[in-house]
């Protein structure tokens, strides 16, 4: 349209006034008319080219406008998404959305080392210096809309991945229901996380009596200072590949944890019954000398034949008052046997602790927690420093049942240093005295002592 208009205009300007000029110049030569047509054609071509260029520029401008609109919409969507996602630091970054989803990575690395001075006459590769990666774990936890939650954690310490924790929870009005692999409410020391214990290892009876995570369904209810826990469990997930591992247990724990002024008190008890499920099986109850990096056992029942079921029950107490804390537990295990006398074992400990810095142990949901460091090293302080003393006792002797696994009296001193959140160094010394030990020393002596030094470097998040 533009080309036709411009062409007509140019023609009129070139020939003068429309109509009259042609009529007056009737004698115009054919050559002049041909020349005029050629000039008009050239002008038409120029106008067509100009029109095409204008259309190209208009298309480019429209395309640029579209891209700008899309960029603005994308930026707005990103801004809206960012406004709905929050990141908070809780020992690790926790991502949360407005609709109730959260995700937080978790993990720990613990390097242990120690030295075991063996009694005379005992030659074992596990004596002397040893070290290990005690725990290497990586996982995640979070919440799901509707009151649900989850945790998944894998253990890599032995070079292969094994499920450590794997469960789903539902929480409502003080009630928590848990399904999956998790702890089955054994004792205060066992339920306190390895990141939070003030000594390198837990009480001797916790390993000797086979406390471990198992697959099951449990519920706990908390109201004020009262906490009730109970569940039904099978075996550890790693053992379920063997269809012979078909045990069933019922476990329960009750805690009363009042506050007396600024003092946190804790009184608890637990009871457990486990049917091993097999027609005939054997049990073995034993413990290392404080450090886990050695395989030496001076207390060891060997295979106790004909074990059908286990019953155990324990009591526990704790007081945290400022820098000071005191804790103690006692636990009894009765082993029911087929065509043999039942056997009974016992373990317990008493512990005192004191912070040299202005810090205190934490407490939550029936377990001990690491201190909140008042003056970390990064803020000009020295971190949190605590001293601990523990008497640890384990009795695996039942002469009436013909089981003599030895007795251990442990006297343990510990130094714990948290220079900053999620970083810790531990150093322990233990003097262990044995009666009726599983290994004989010089002259077939089974009553002797051993000294142990153990340490740990730990990073967690």
ZAMARGU-4260 file (C-alpha; in steps of 0.2 Angstrom, whole numbers, plus 5000, padded with zeros to 4 digits):
<rodrens>
0) 5000/5000/5000 | 5014/5012/5004 | 5023/5008/4988 | 5008/5011/4977 | 5004/5028/4986
5) 5022/5034/4985 | 5023/5028/4967 | 5008/5038/4962 | 5014/5053/4971 | 5031/5052/4962
10) 5022/5050/4946 | 5011/5066/4949 | 5026/5076/4954 | 5037/5070/4939 | 5023/5074/4926
15) 5016/5090/4934 | 4997/5092/4938 | 4987/5076/4935 | 4979/5074/4917 | 4982/5092/4910
20) 5001/5091/4907 | 4999/5075/4897 | 4985/5083/4887 | 4995/5099/4883 | 5011/5089/4878
25) 5004/5077/4866 | 5020/5077/4856 | 5030/5070/4870 | 5042/5058/4861 | 5042/5039/4864
30) 5060/5039/4870 | 5055/5052/4884 | 5041/5041/4889 | 5051/5026/4890 | 5064/5035/4900
35) 5051/5041/4912 | 5044/5023/4914 | 5061/5017/4919 | 5064/5031/4931 | 5047/5027/4939
40) 5051/5008/4940 | 5067/5012/4948 | 5058/5023/4961 | 5045/5009/4964 | 5059/4996/4967
45) 5067/5008/4980 | 5050/5010/4988 | 5048/4991/4989 | 5065/4989/4997 | 5061/5003/5009
50) 5044/4995/5014 | 5053/4978/5016 | 5066/4985/5028 | 5052/4994/5038 | 5043/4977/5040
55) 5059/4968/5045 | 5062/4982/5058 | 5044/4980/5065 | 5046/4961/5066 | 5062/4963/5075
60) 5055/4976/5087 | 5040/4964/5091 | 5052/4949/5094 | 5062/4960/5106 | 5047/4965/5115
65) 5041/4947/5117 | 5058/4942/5124 | 5058/4956/5136 | 5041/4951/5142 | 5046/4933/5144
70) 5062/4939/5154 | 5051/4950/5166 | 5039/4935/5168 | 5053/4923/5172 | 5061/4935/5184
75) 5044/4937/5193 | 5042/4919/5194 | 5059/4916/5202 | 5056/4930/5214 | 5039/4922/5219
80) 5048/4905/5221 | 5061/4913/5231 | 5049/4921/5242 | 5041/4904/5246 | 5057/4895/5250
85) 5067/4899/5266 | 5084/4894/5271 | 5089/4893/5290 | 5105/4887/5298 | 5102/4873/5310
90) 5119/4864/5311 | 5117/4863/5292 | 5106/4872/5279 | 5088/4868/5281 | 5077/4872/5266
95) 5058/4875/5269 | 5043/4880/5259 | 5027/4889/5263 | 5017/4873/5261 | 5026/4863/5275
100) 5040/4854/5266 | 5058/4854/5274 | 5074/4846/5269 | 5090/4846/5279 | 5106/4836/5276
105) 5114/4827/5291 | 5130/4818/5293 | 5145/4814/5305 | 5163/4809/5304 | 5171/4801/5319
110) 5189/4796/5319 | 5194/4786/5334 | 5211/4780/5341 | 5217/4771/5357 | 5230/4761/5366
115) 5226/4745/5376 | 5239/4739/5388 | 5236/4721/5389 | 5239/4710/5405 | 5254/4699/5406
120) 5253/4683/5397 | 5240/4689/5384 | 5246/4691/5366 | 5233/4698/5355 | 5234/4708/5339
125) 5221/4720/5346 | 5232/4726/5360 | 5243/4741/5358 | 5238/4755/5347 | 5223/4755/5335
130) 5212/4767/5326 | 5197/4767/5315 | 5184/4778/5306 | 5171/4774/5320 | 5156/4782/5311
135) 5154/4789/5294 | 5136/4794/5290 | 5127/4804/5278 | 5108/4807/5276 | 5094/4819/5277
140) 5078/4823/5287 | 5063/4834/5286 | 5045/4837/5286 | 5030/4833/5275 | 5014/4843/5274
145) 5001/4835/5286 | 5011/4832/5301 | 5023/4819/5293 | 5041/4818/5294 | 5056/4807/5287
150) 5074/4803/5291 | 5086/4793/5280 | 5104/4790/5285 | 5117/4778/5278 | 5133/4771/5287
155) 5149/4770/5277 | 5162/4766/5291 | 5165/4748/5285 | 5167/4753/5267 | 5150/4749/5261
160) 5133/4758/5263 | 5121/4751/5276 | 5105/4758/5282 | 5107/4766/5299 | 5091/4776/5301
165) 5076/4775/5289 | 5059/4780/5295 | 5043/4790/5293 | 5035/4799/5307 | 5018/4807/5310
170) 5015/4820/5324 | 4999/4827/5331 | 4995/4834/5349 | 5010/4827/5358 | 5009/4810/5349
175) 5023/4804/5337 | 5021/4788/5327 | 5036/4781/5319 | 5038/4767/5306 | 5054/4760/5300
180) 5072/4757/5307 | 5075/4766/5323 | 5080/4764/5341 | 5068/4754/5352 | 5069/4764/5368
185) 5083/4754/5377 | 5091/4766/5389 | 5096/4784/5392 | 5114/4781/5387 | 5109/4771/5372
190) 5096/4784/5366 | 5108/4798/5368 | 5116/4801/5351 | 5135/4798/5348 | 5137/4816/5344
195) 5131/4821/5362 | 5139/4808/5374 | 5152/4815/5385 | 5163/4799/5384 | 5170/4790/5369
200) 5159/4775/5371 | 5143/4771/5380 | 5141/4760/5395 | 5147/4743/5393 | 5130/4734/5395
205) 5123/4743/5380 | 5134/4733/5368 | 5135/4717/5379 | 5116/4716/5379 | 5114/4718/5360
210) 5106/4735/5360 | 5103/4741/5341 | 5091/4749/5329 | 5078/4738/5323 | 5064/4738/5310
215) 5047/4742/5319 | 5032/4752/5322 | 5032/4763/5338 | 5023/4777/5346 | 5027/4790/5359
220) 5017/4803/5369 | 5023/4818/5378 | 5014/4829/5389 | 5022/4841/5401 | 5036/4832/5410
225) 5029/4814/5405 | 5036/4804/5391 | 5029/4787/5386 | 5037/4776/5372 | 5033/4759/5366
230) 5033/4748/5350 | 5034/4732/5341 | 5051/4727/5332 | 5059/4714/5322 | 5077/4713/5318
235) 5090/4725/5311 | 5087/4729/5292 | 5105/4722/5289 | 5100/4705/5296 | 5083/4703/5288
240) 5091/4696/5272 | 5093/4680/5282 | 5075/4673/5284 | 5081/4664/5299 | 5081/4681/5308
245) 5063/4682/5312 | 5063/4689/5330 | 5049/4699/5337 | 5051/4711/5352 | 5040/4722/5363
250) 5049/4737/5370 | 5043/4751/5381 | 5050/4766/5391 | 5042/4779/5403 | 5051/4795/5408
255) 5046/4808/5421 | 5057/4824/5418 | 5052/4839/5429 | 5061/4855/5431 | 5066/4860/5449
260) 5070/4878/5447 | 5084/4879/5434 | 5088/4860/5437 | 5083/4847/5424 | 5078/4831/5432
265) 5075/4814/5423 | 5069/4798/5430 | 5065/4783/5419 | 5062/4765/5417 | 5061/4753/5402
270) 5056/4735/5399 | 5059/4723/5385 | 5054/4706/5379 | 5061/4698/5363 | 5057/4681/5356
275) 5071/4676/5345 | 5059/4665/5334 | 5071/4651/5329 | 5068/4633/5334 | 5085/4633/5343
280) 5098/4647/5343 | 5112/4653/5353 | 5116/4670/5360 | 5133/4678/5364 | 5136/4692/5376
285) 5152/4702/5377 | 5161/4719/5377 | 5177/4728/5372 | 5188/4736/5384 | 5181/4754/5382
290) 5188/4757/5364 | 5179/4751/5349 | 5195/4750/5338 | 5201/4734/5346 | 5192/4717/5344
295) 5199/4711/5361 | 5185/4705/5373 | 5190/4701/5391 | 5172/4699/5395 | 5163/4686/5384
300) 5151/4672/5387 | 5155/4663/5371 | 5140/4655/5363 | 5126/4652/5376 | 5116/4638/5368
305) 5097/4636/5367 | 5092/4654/5369 | 5074/4656/5366 | 5070/4673/5372 | 5077/4688/5381
310) 5069/4699/5395 | 5077/4715/5401 | 5072/4730/5411 | 5081/4745/5417 | 5080/4761/5427
315) 5089/4778/5424 | 5091/4794/5432 | 5099/4811/5427 | 5101/4828/5435 | 5108/4844/5426
320) 5111/4859/5436 | 5121/4873/5427 | 5139/4866/5424 | 5136/4851/5434 | 5127/4834/5429
325) 5125/4817/5437 | 5118/4802/5428 | 5116/4783/5432 | 5108/4768/5425 | 5105/4749/5430
330) 5100/4736/5418 | 5096/4717/5420 | 5095/4704/5406 | 5087/4687/5408 | 5090/4674/5395
335) 5077/4660/5393 | 5085/4644/5387 | 5079/4628/5380 | 5083/4612/5390 | 5095/4622/5400
340) 5095/4634/5415 | 5091/4652/5412 | 5105/4664/5414 | 5105/4682/5421 | 5117/4696/5418
345) 5118/4714/5425 | 5126/4731/5420 | 5126/4749/5426 | 5135/4765/5428 | 5136/4780/5438
350) 5143/4797/5431 | 5148/4814/5437 | 5152/4829/5425 | 5157/4847/5427 | 5160/4861/5414
355) 5176/4871/5416 | 5167/4884/5405 | 5151/4893/5407 | 5141/4879/5398 | 5129/4865/5402
360) 5123/4849/5395 | 5107/4850/5385 | 5092/4840/5387 | 5077/4836/5375 | 5064/4822/5373
365) 5071/4811/5386 | 5089/4811/5380 | 5105/4821/5383 | 5111/4834/5371 | 5127/4843/5367
370) 5129/4860/5376 | 5125/4876/5367 | 5142/4884/5367 | 5142/4901/5376 | 5159/4907/5369
375) 5165/4897/5353 | 5183/4899/5348 | 5178/4909/5333 | 5170/4922/5344 | 5186/4924/5355
380) 5181/4911/5368 | 5189/4894/5371 | 5173/4884/5367 | 5165/4872/5380 | 5176/4861/5390
385) 5169/4847/5402 | 5177/4834/5414 | 5168/4817/5417 | 5170/4803/5429 | 5161/4786/5427
390) 5161/4770/5436 | 5155/4757/5424 | 5151/4739/5429 | 5146/4723/5419 | 5143/4706/5426
395) 5142/4692/5413 | 5143/4678/5426 | 5129/4666/5431 | 5137/4651/5439 | 5120/4642/5442
400) 5117/4642/5423 | 5135/4637/5419 | 5139/4654/5411 | 5155/4662/5416 | 5159/4677/5404
405) 5168/4688/5416 | 5165/4704/5426 | 5172/4721/5422 | 5174/4736/5434 | 5178/4751/5424
410) 5185/4768/5431 | 5184/4781/5417 | 5190/4799/5416 | 5185/4810/5401 | 5189/4827/5394
415) 5178/4834/5381 | 5181/4850/5371 | 5169/4858/5359 | 5178/4872/5351 | 5163/4877/5340
420) 5146/4870/5336 | 5147/4853/5327 | 5166/4850/5331 | 5172/4840/5346 | 5188/4832/5353
425) 5187/4818/5366 | 5201/4810/5377 | 5197/4796/5389 | 5207/4786/5401 | 5200/4769/5409
430) 5207/4757/5422 | 5198/4741/5420 | 5198/4727/5432 | 5192/4710/5428 | 5186/4694/5437
435) 5184/4677/5429 | 5189/4685/5413 | 5186/4676/5396 | 5205/4676/5392 | 5218/4669/5404
440) 5234/4679/5408 | 5250/4672/5415 | 5249/4656/5425 | 5230/4654/5419 | 5226/4670/5429
445) 5209/4677/5425 | 5208/4691/5438 | 5219/4705/5431 | 5217/4723/5425 | 5220/4733/5409
450) 5223/4752/5405 | 5216/4760/5390 | 5218/4777/5382 | 5205/4782/5369 | 5202/4798/5359
455) 5190/4805/5346 | 5190/4818/5333 | 5172/4822/5327 | 5163/4833/5314 | 5144/4833/5313
460) 5130/4842/5305
</rodrens>
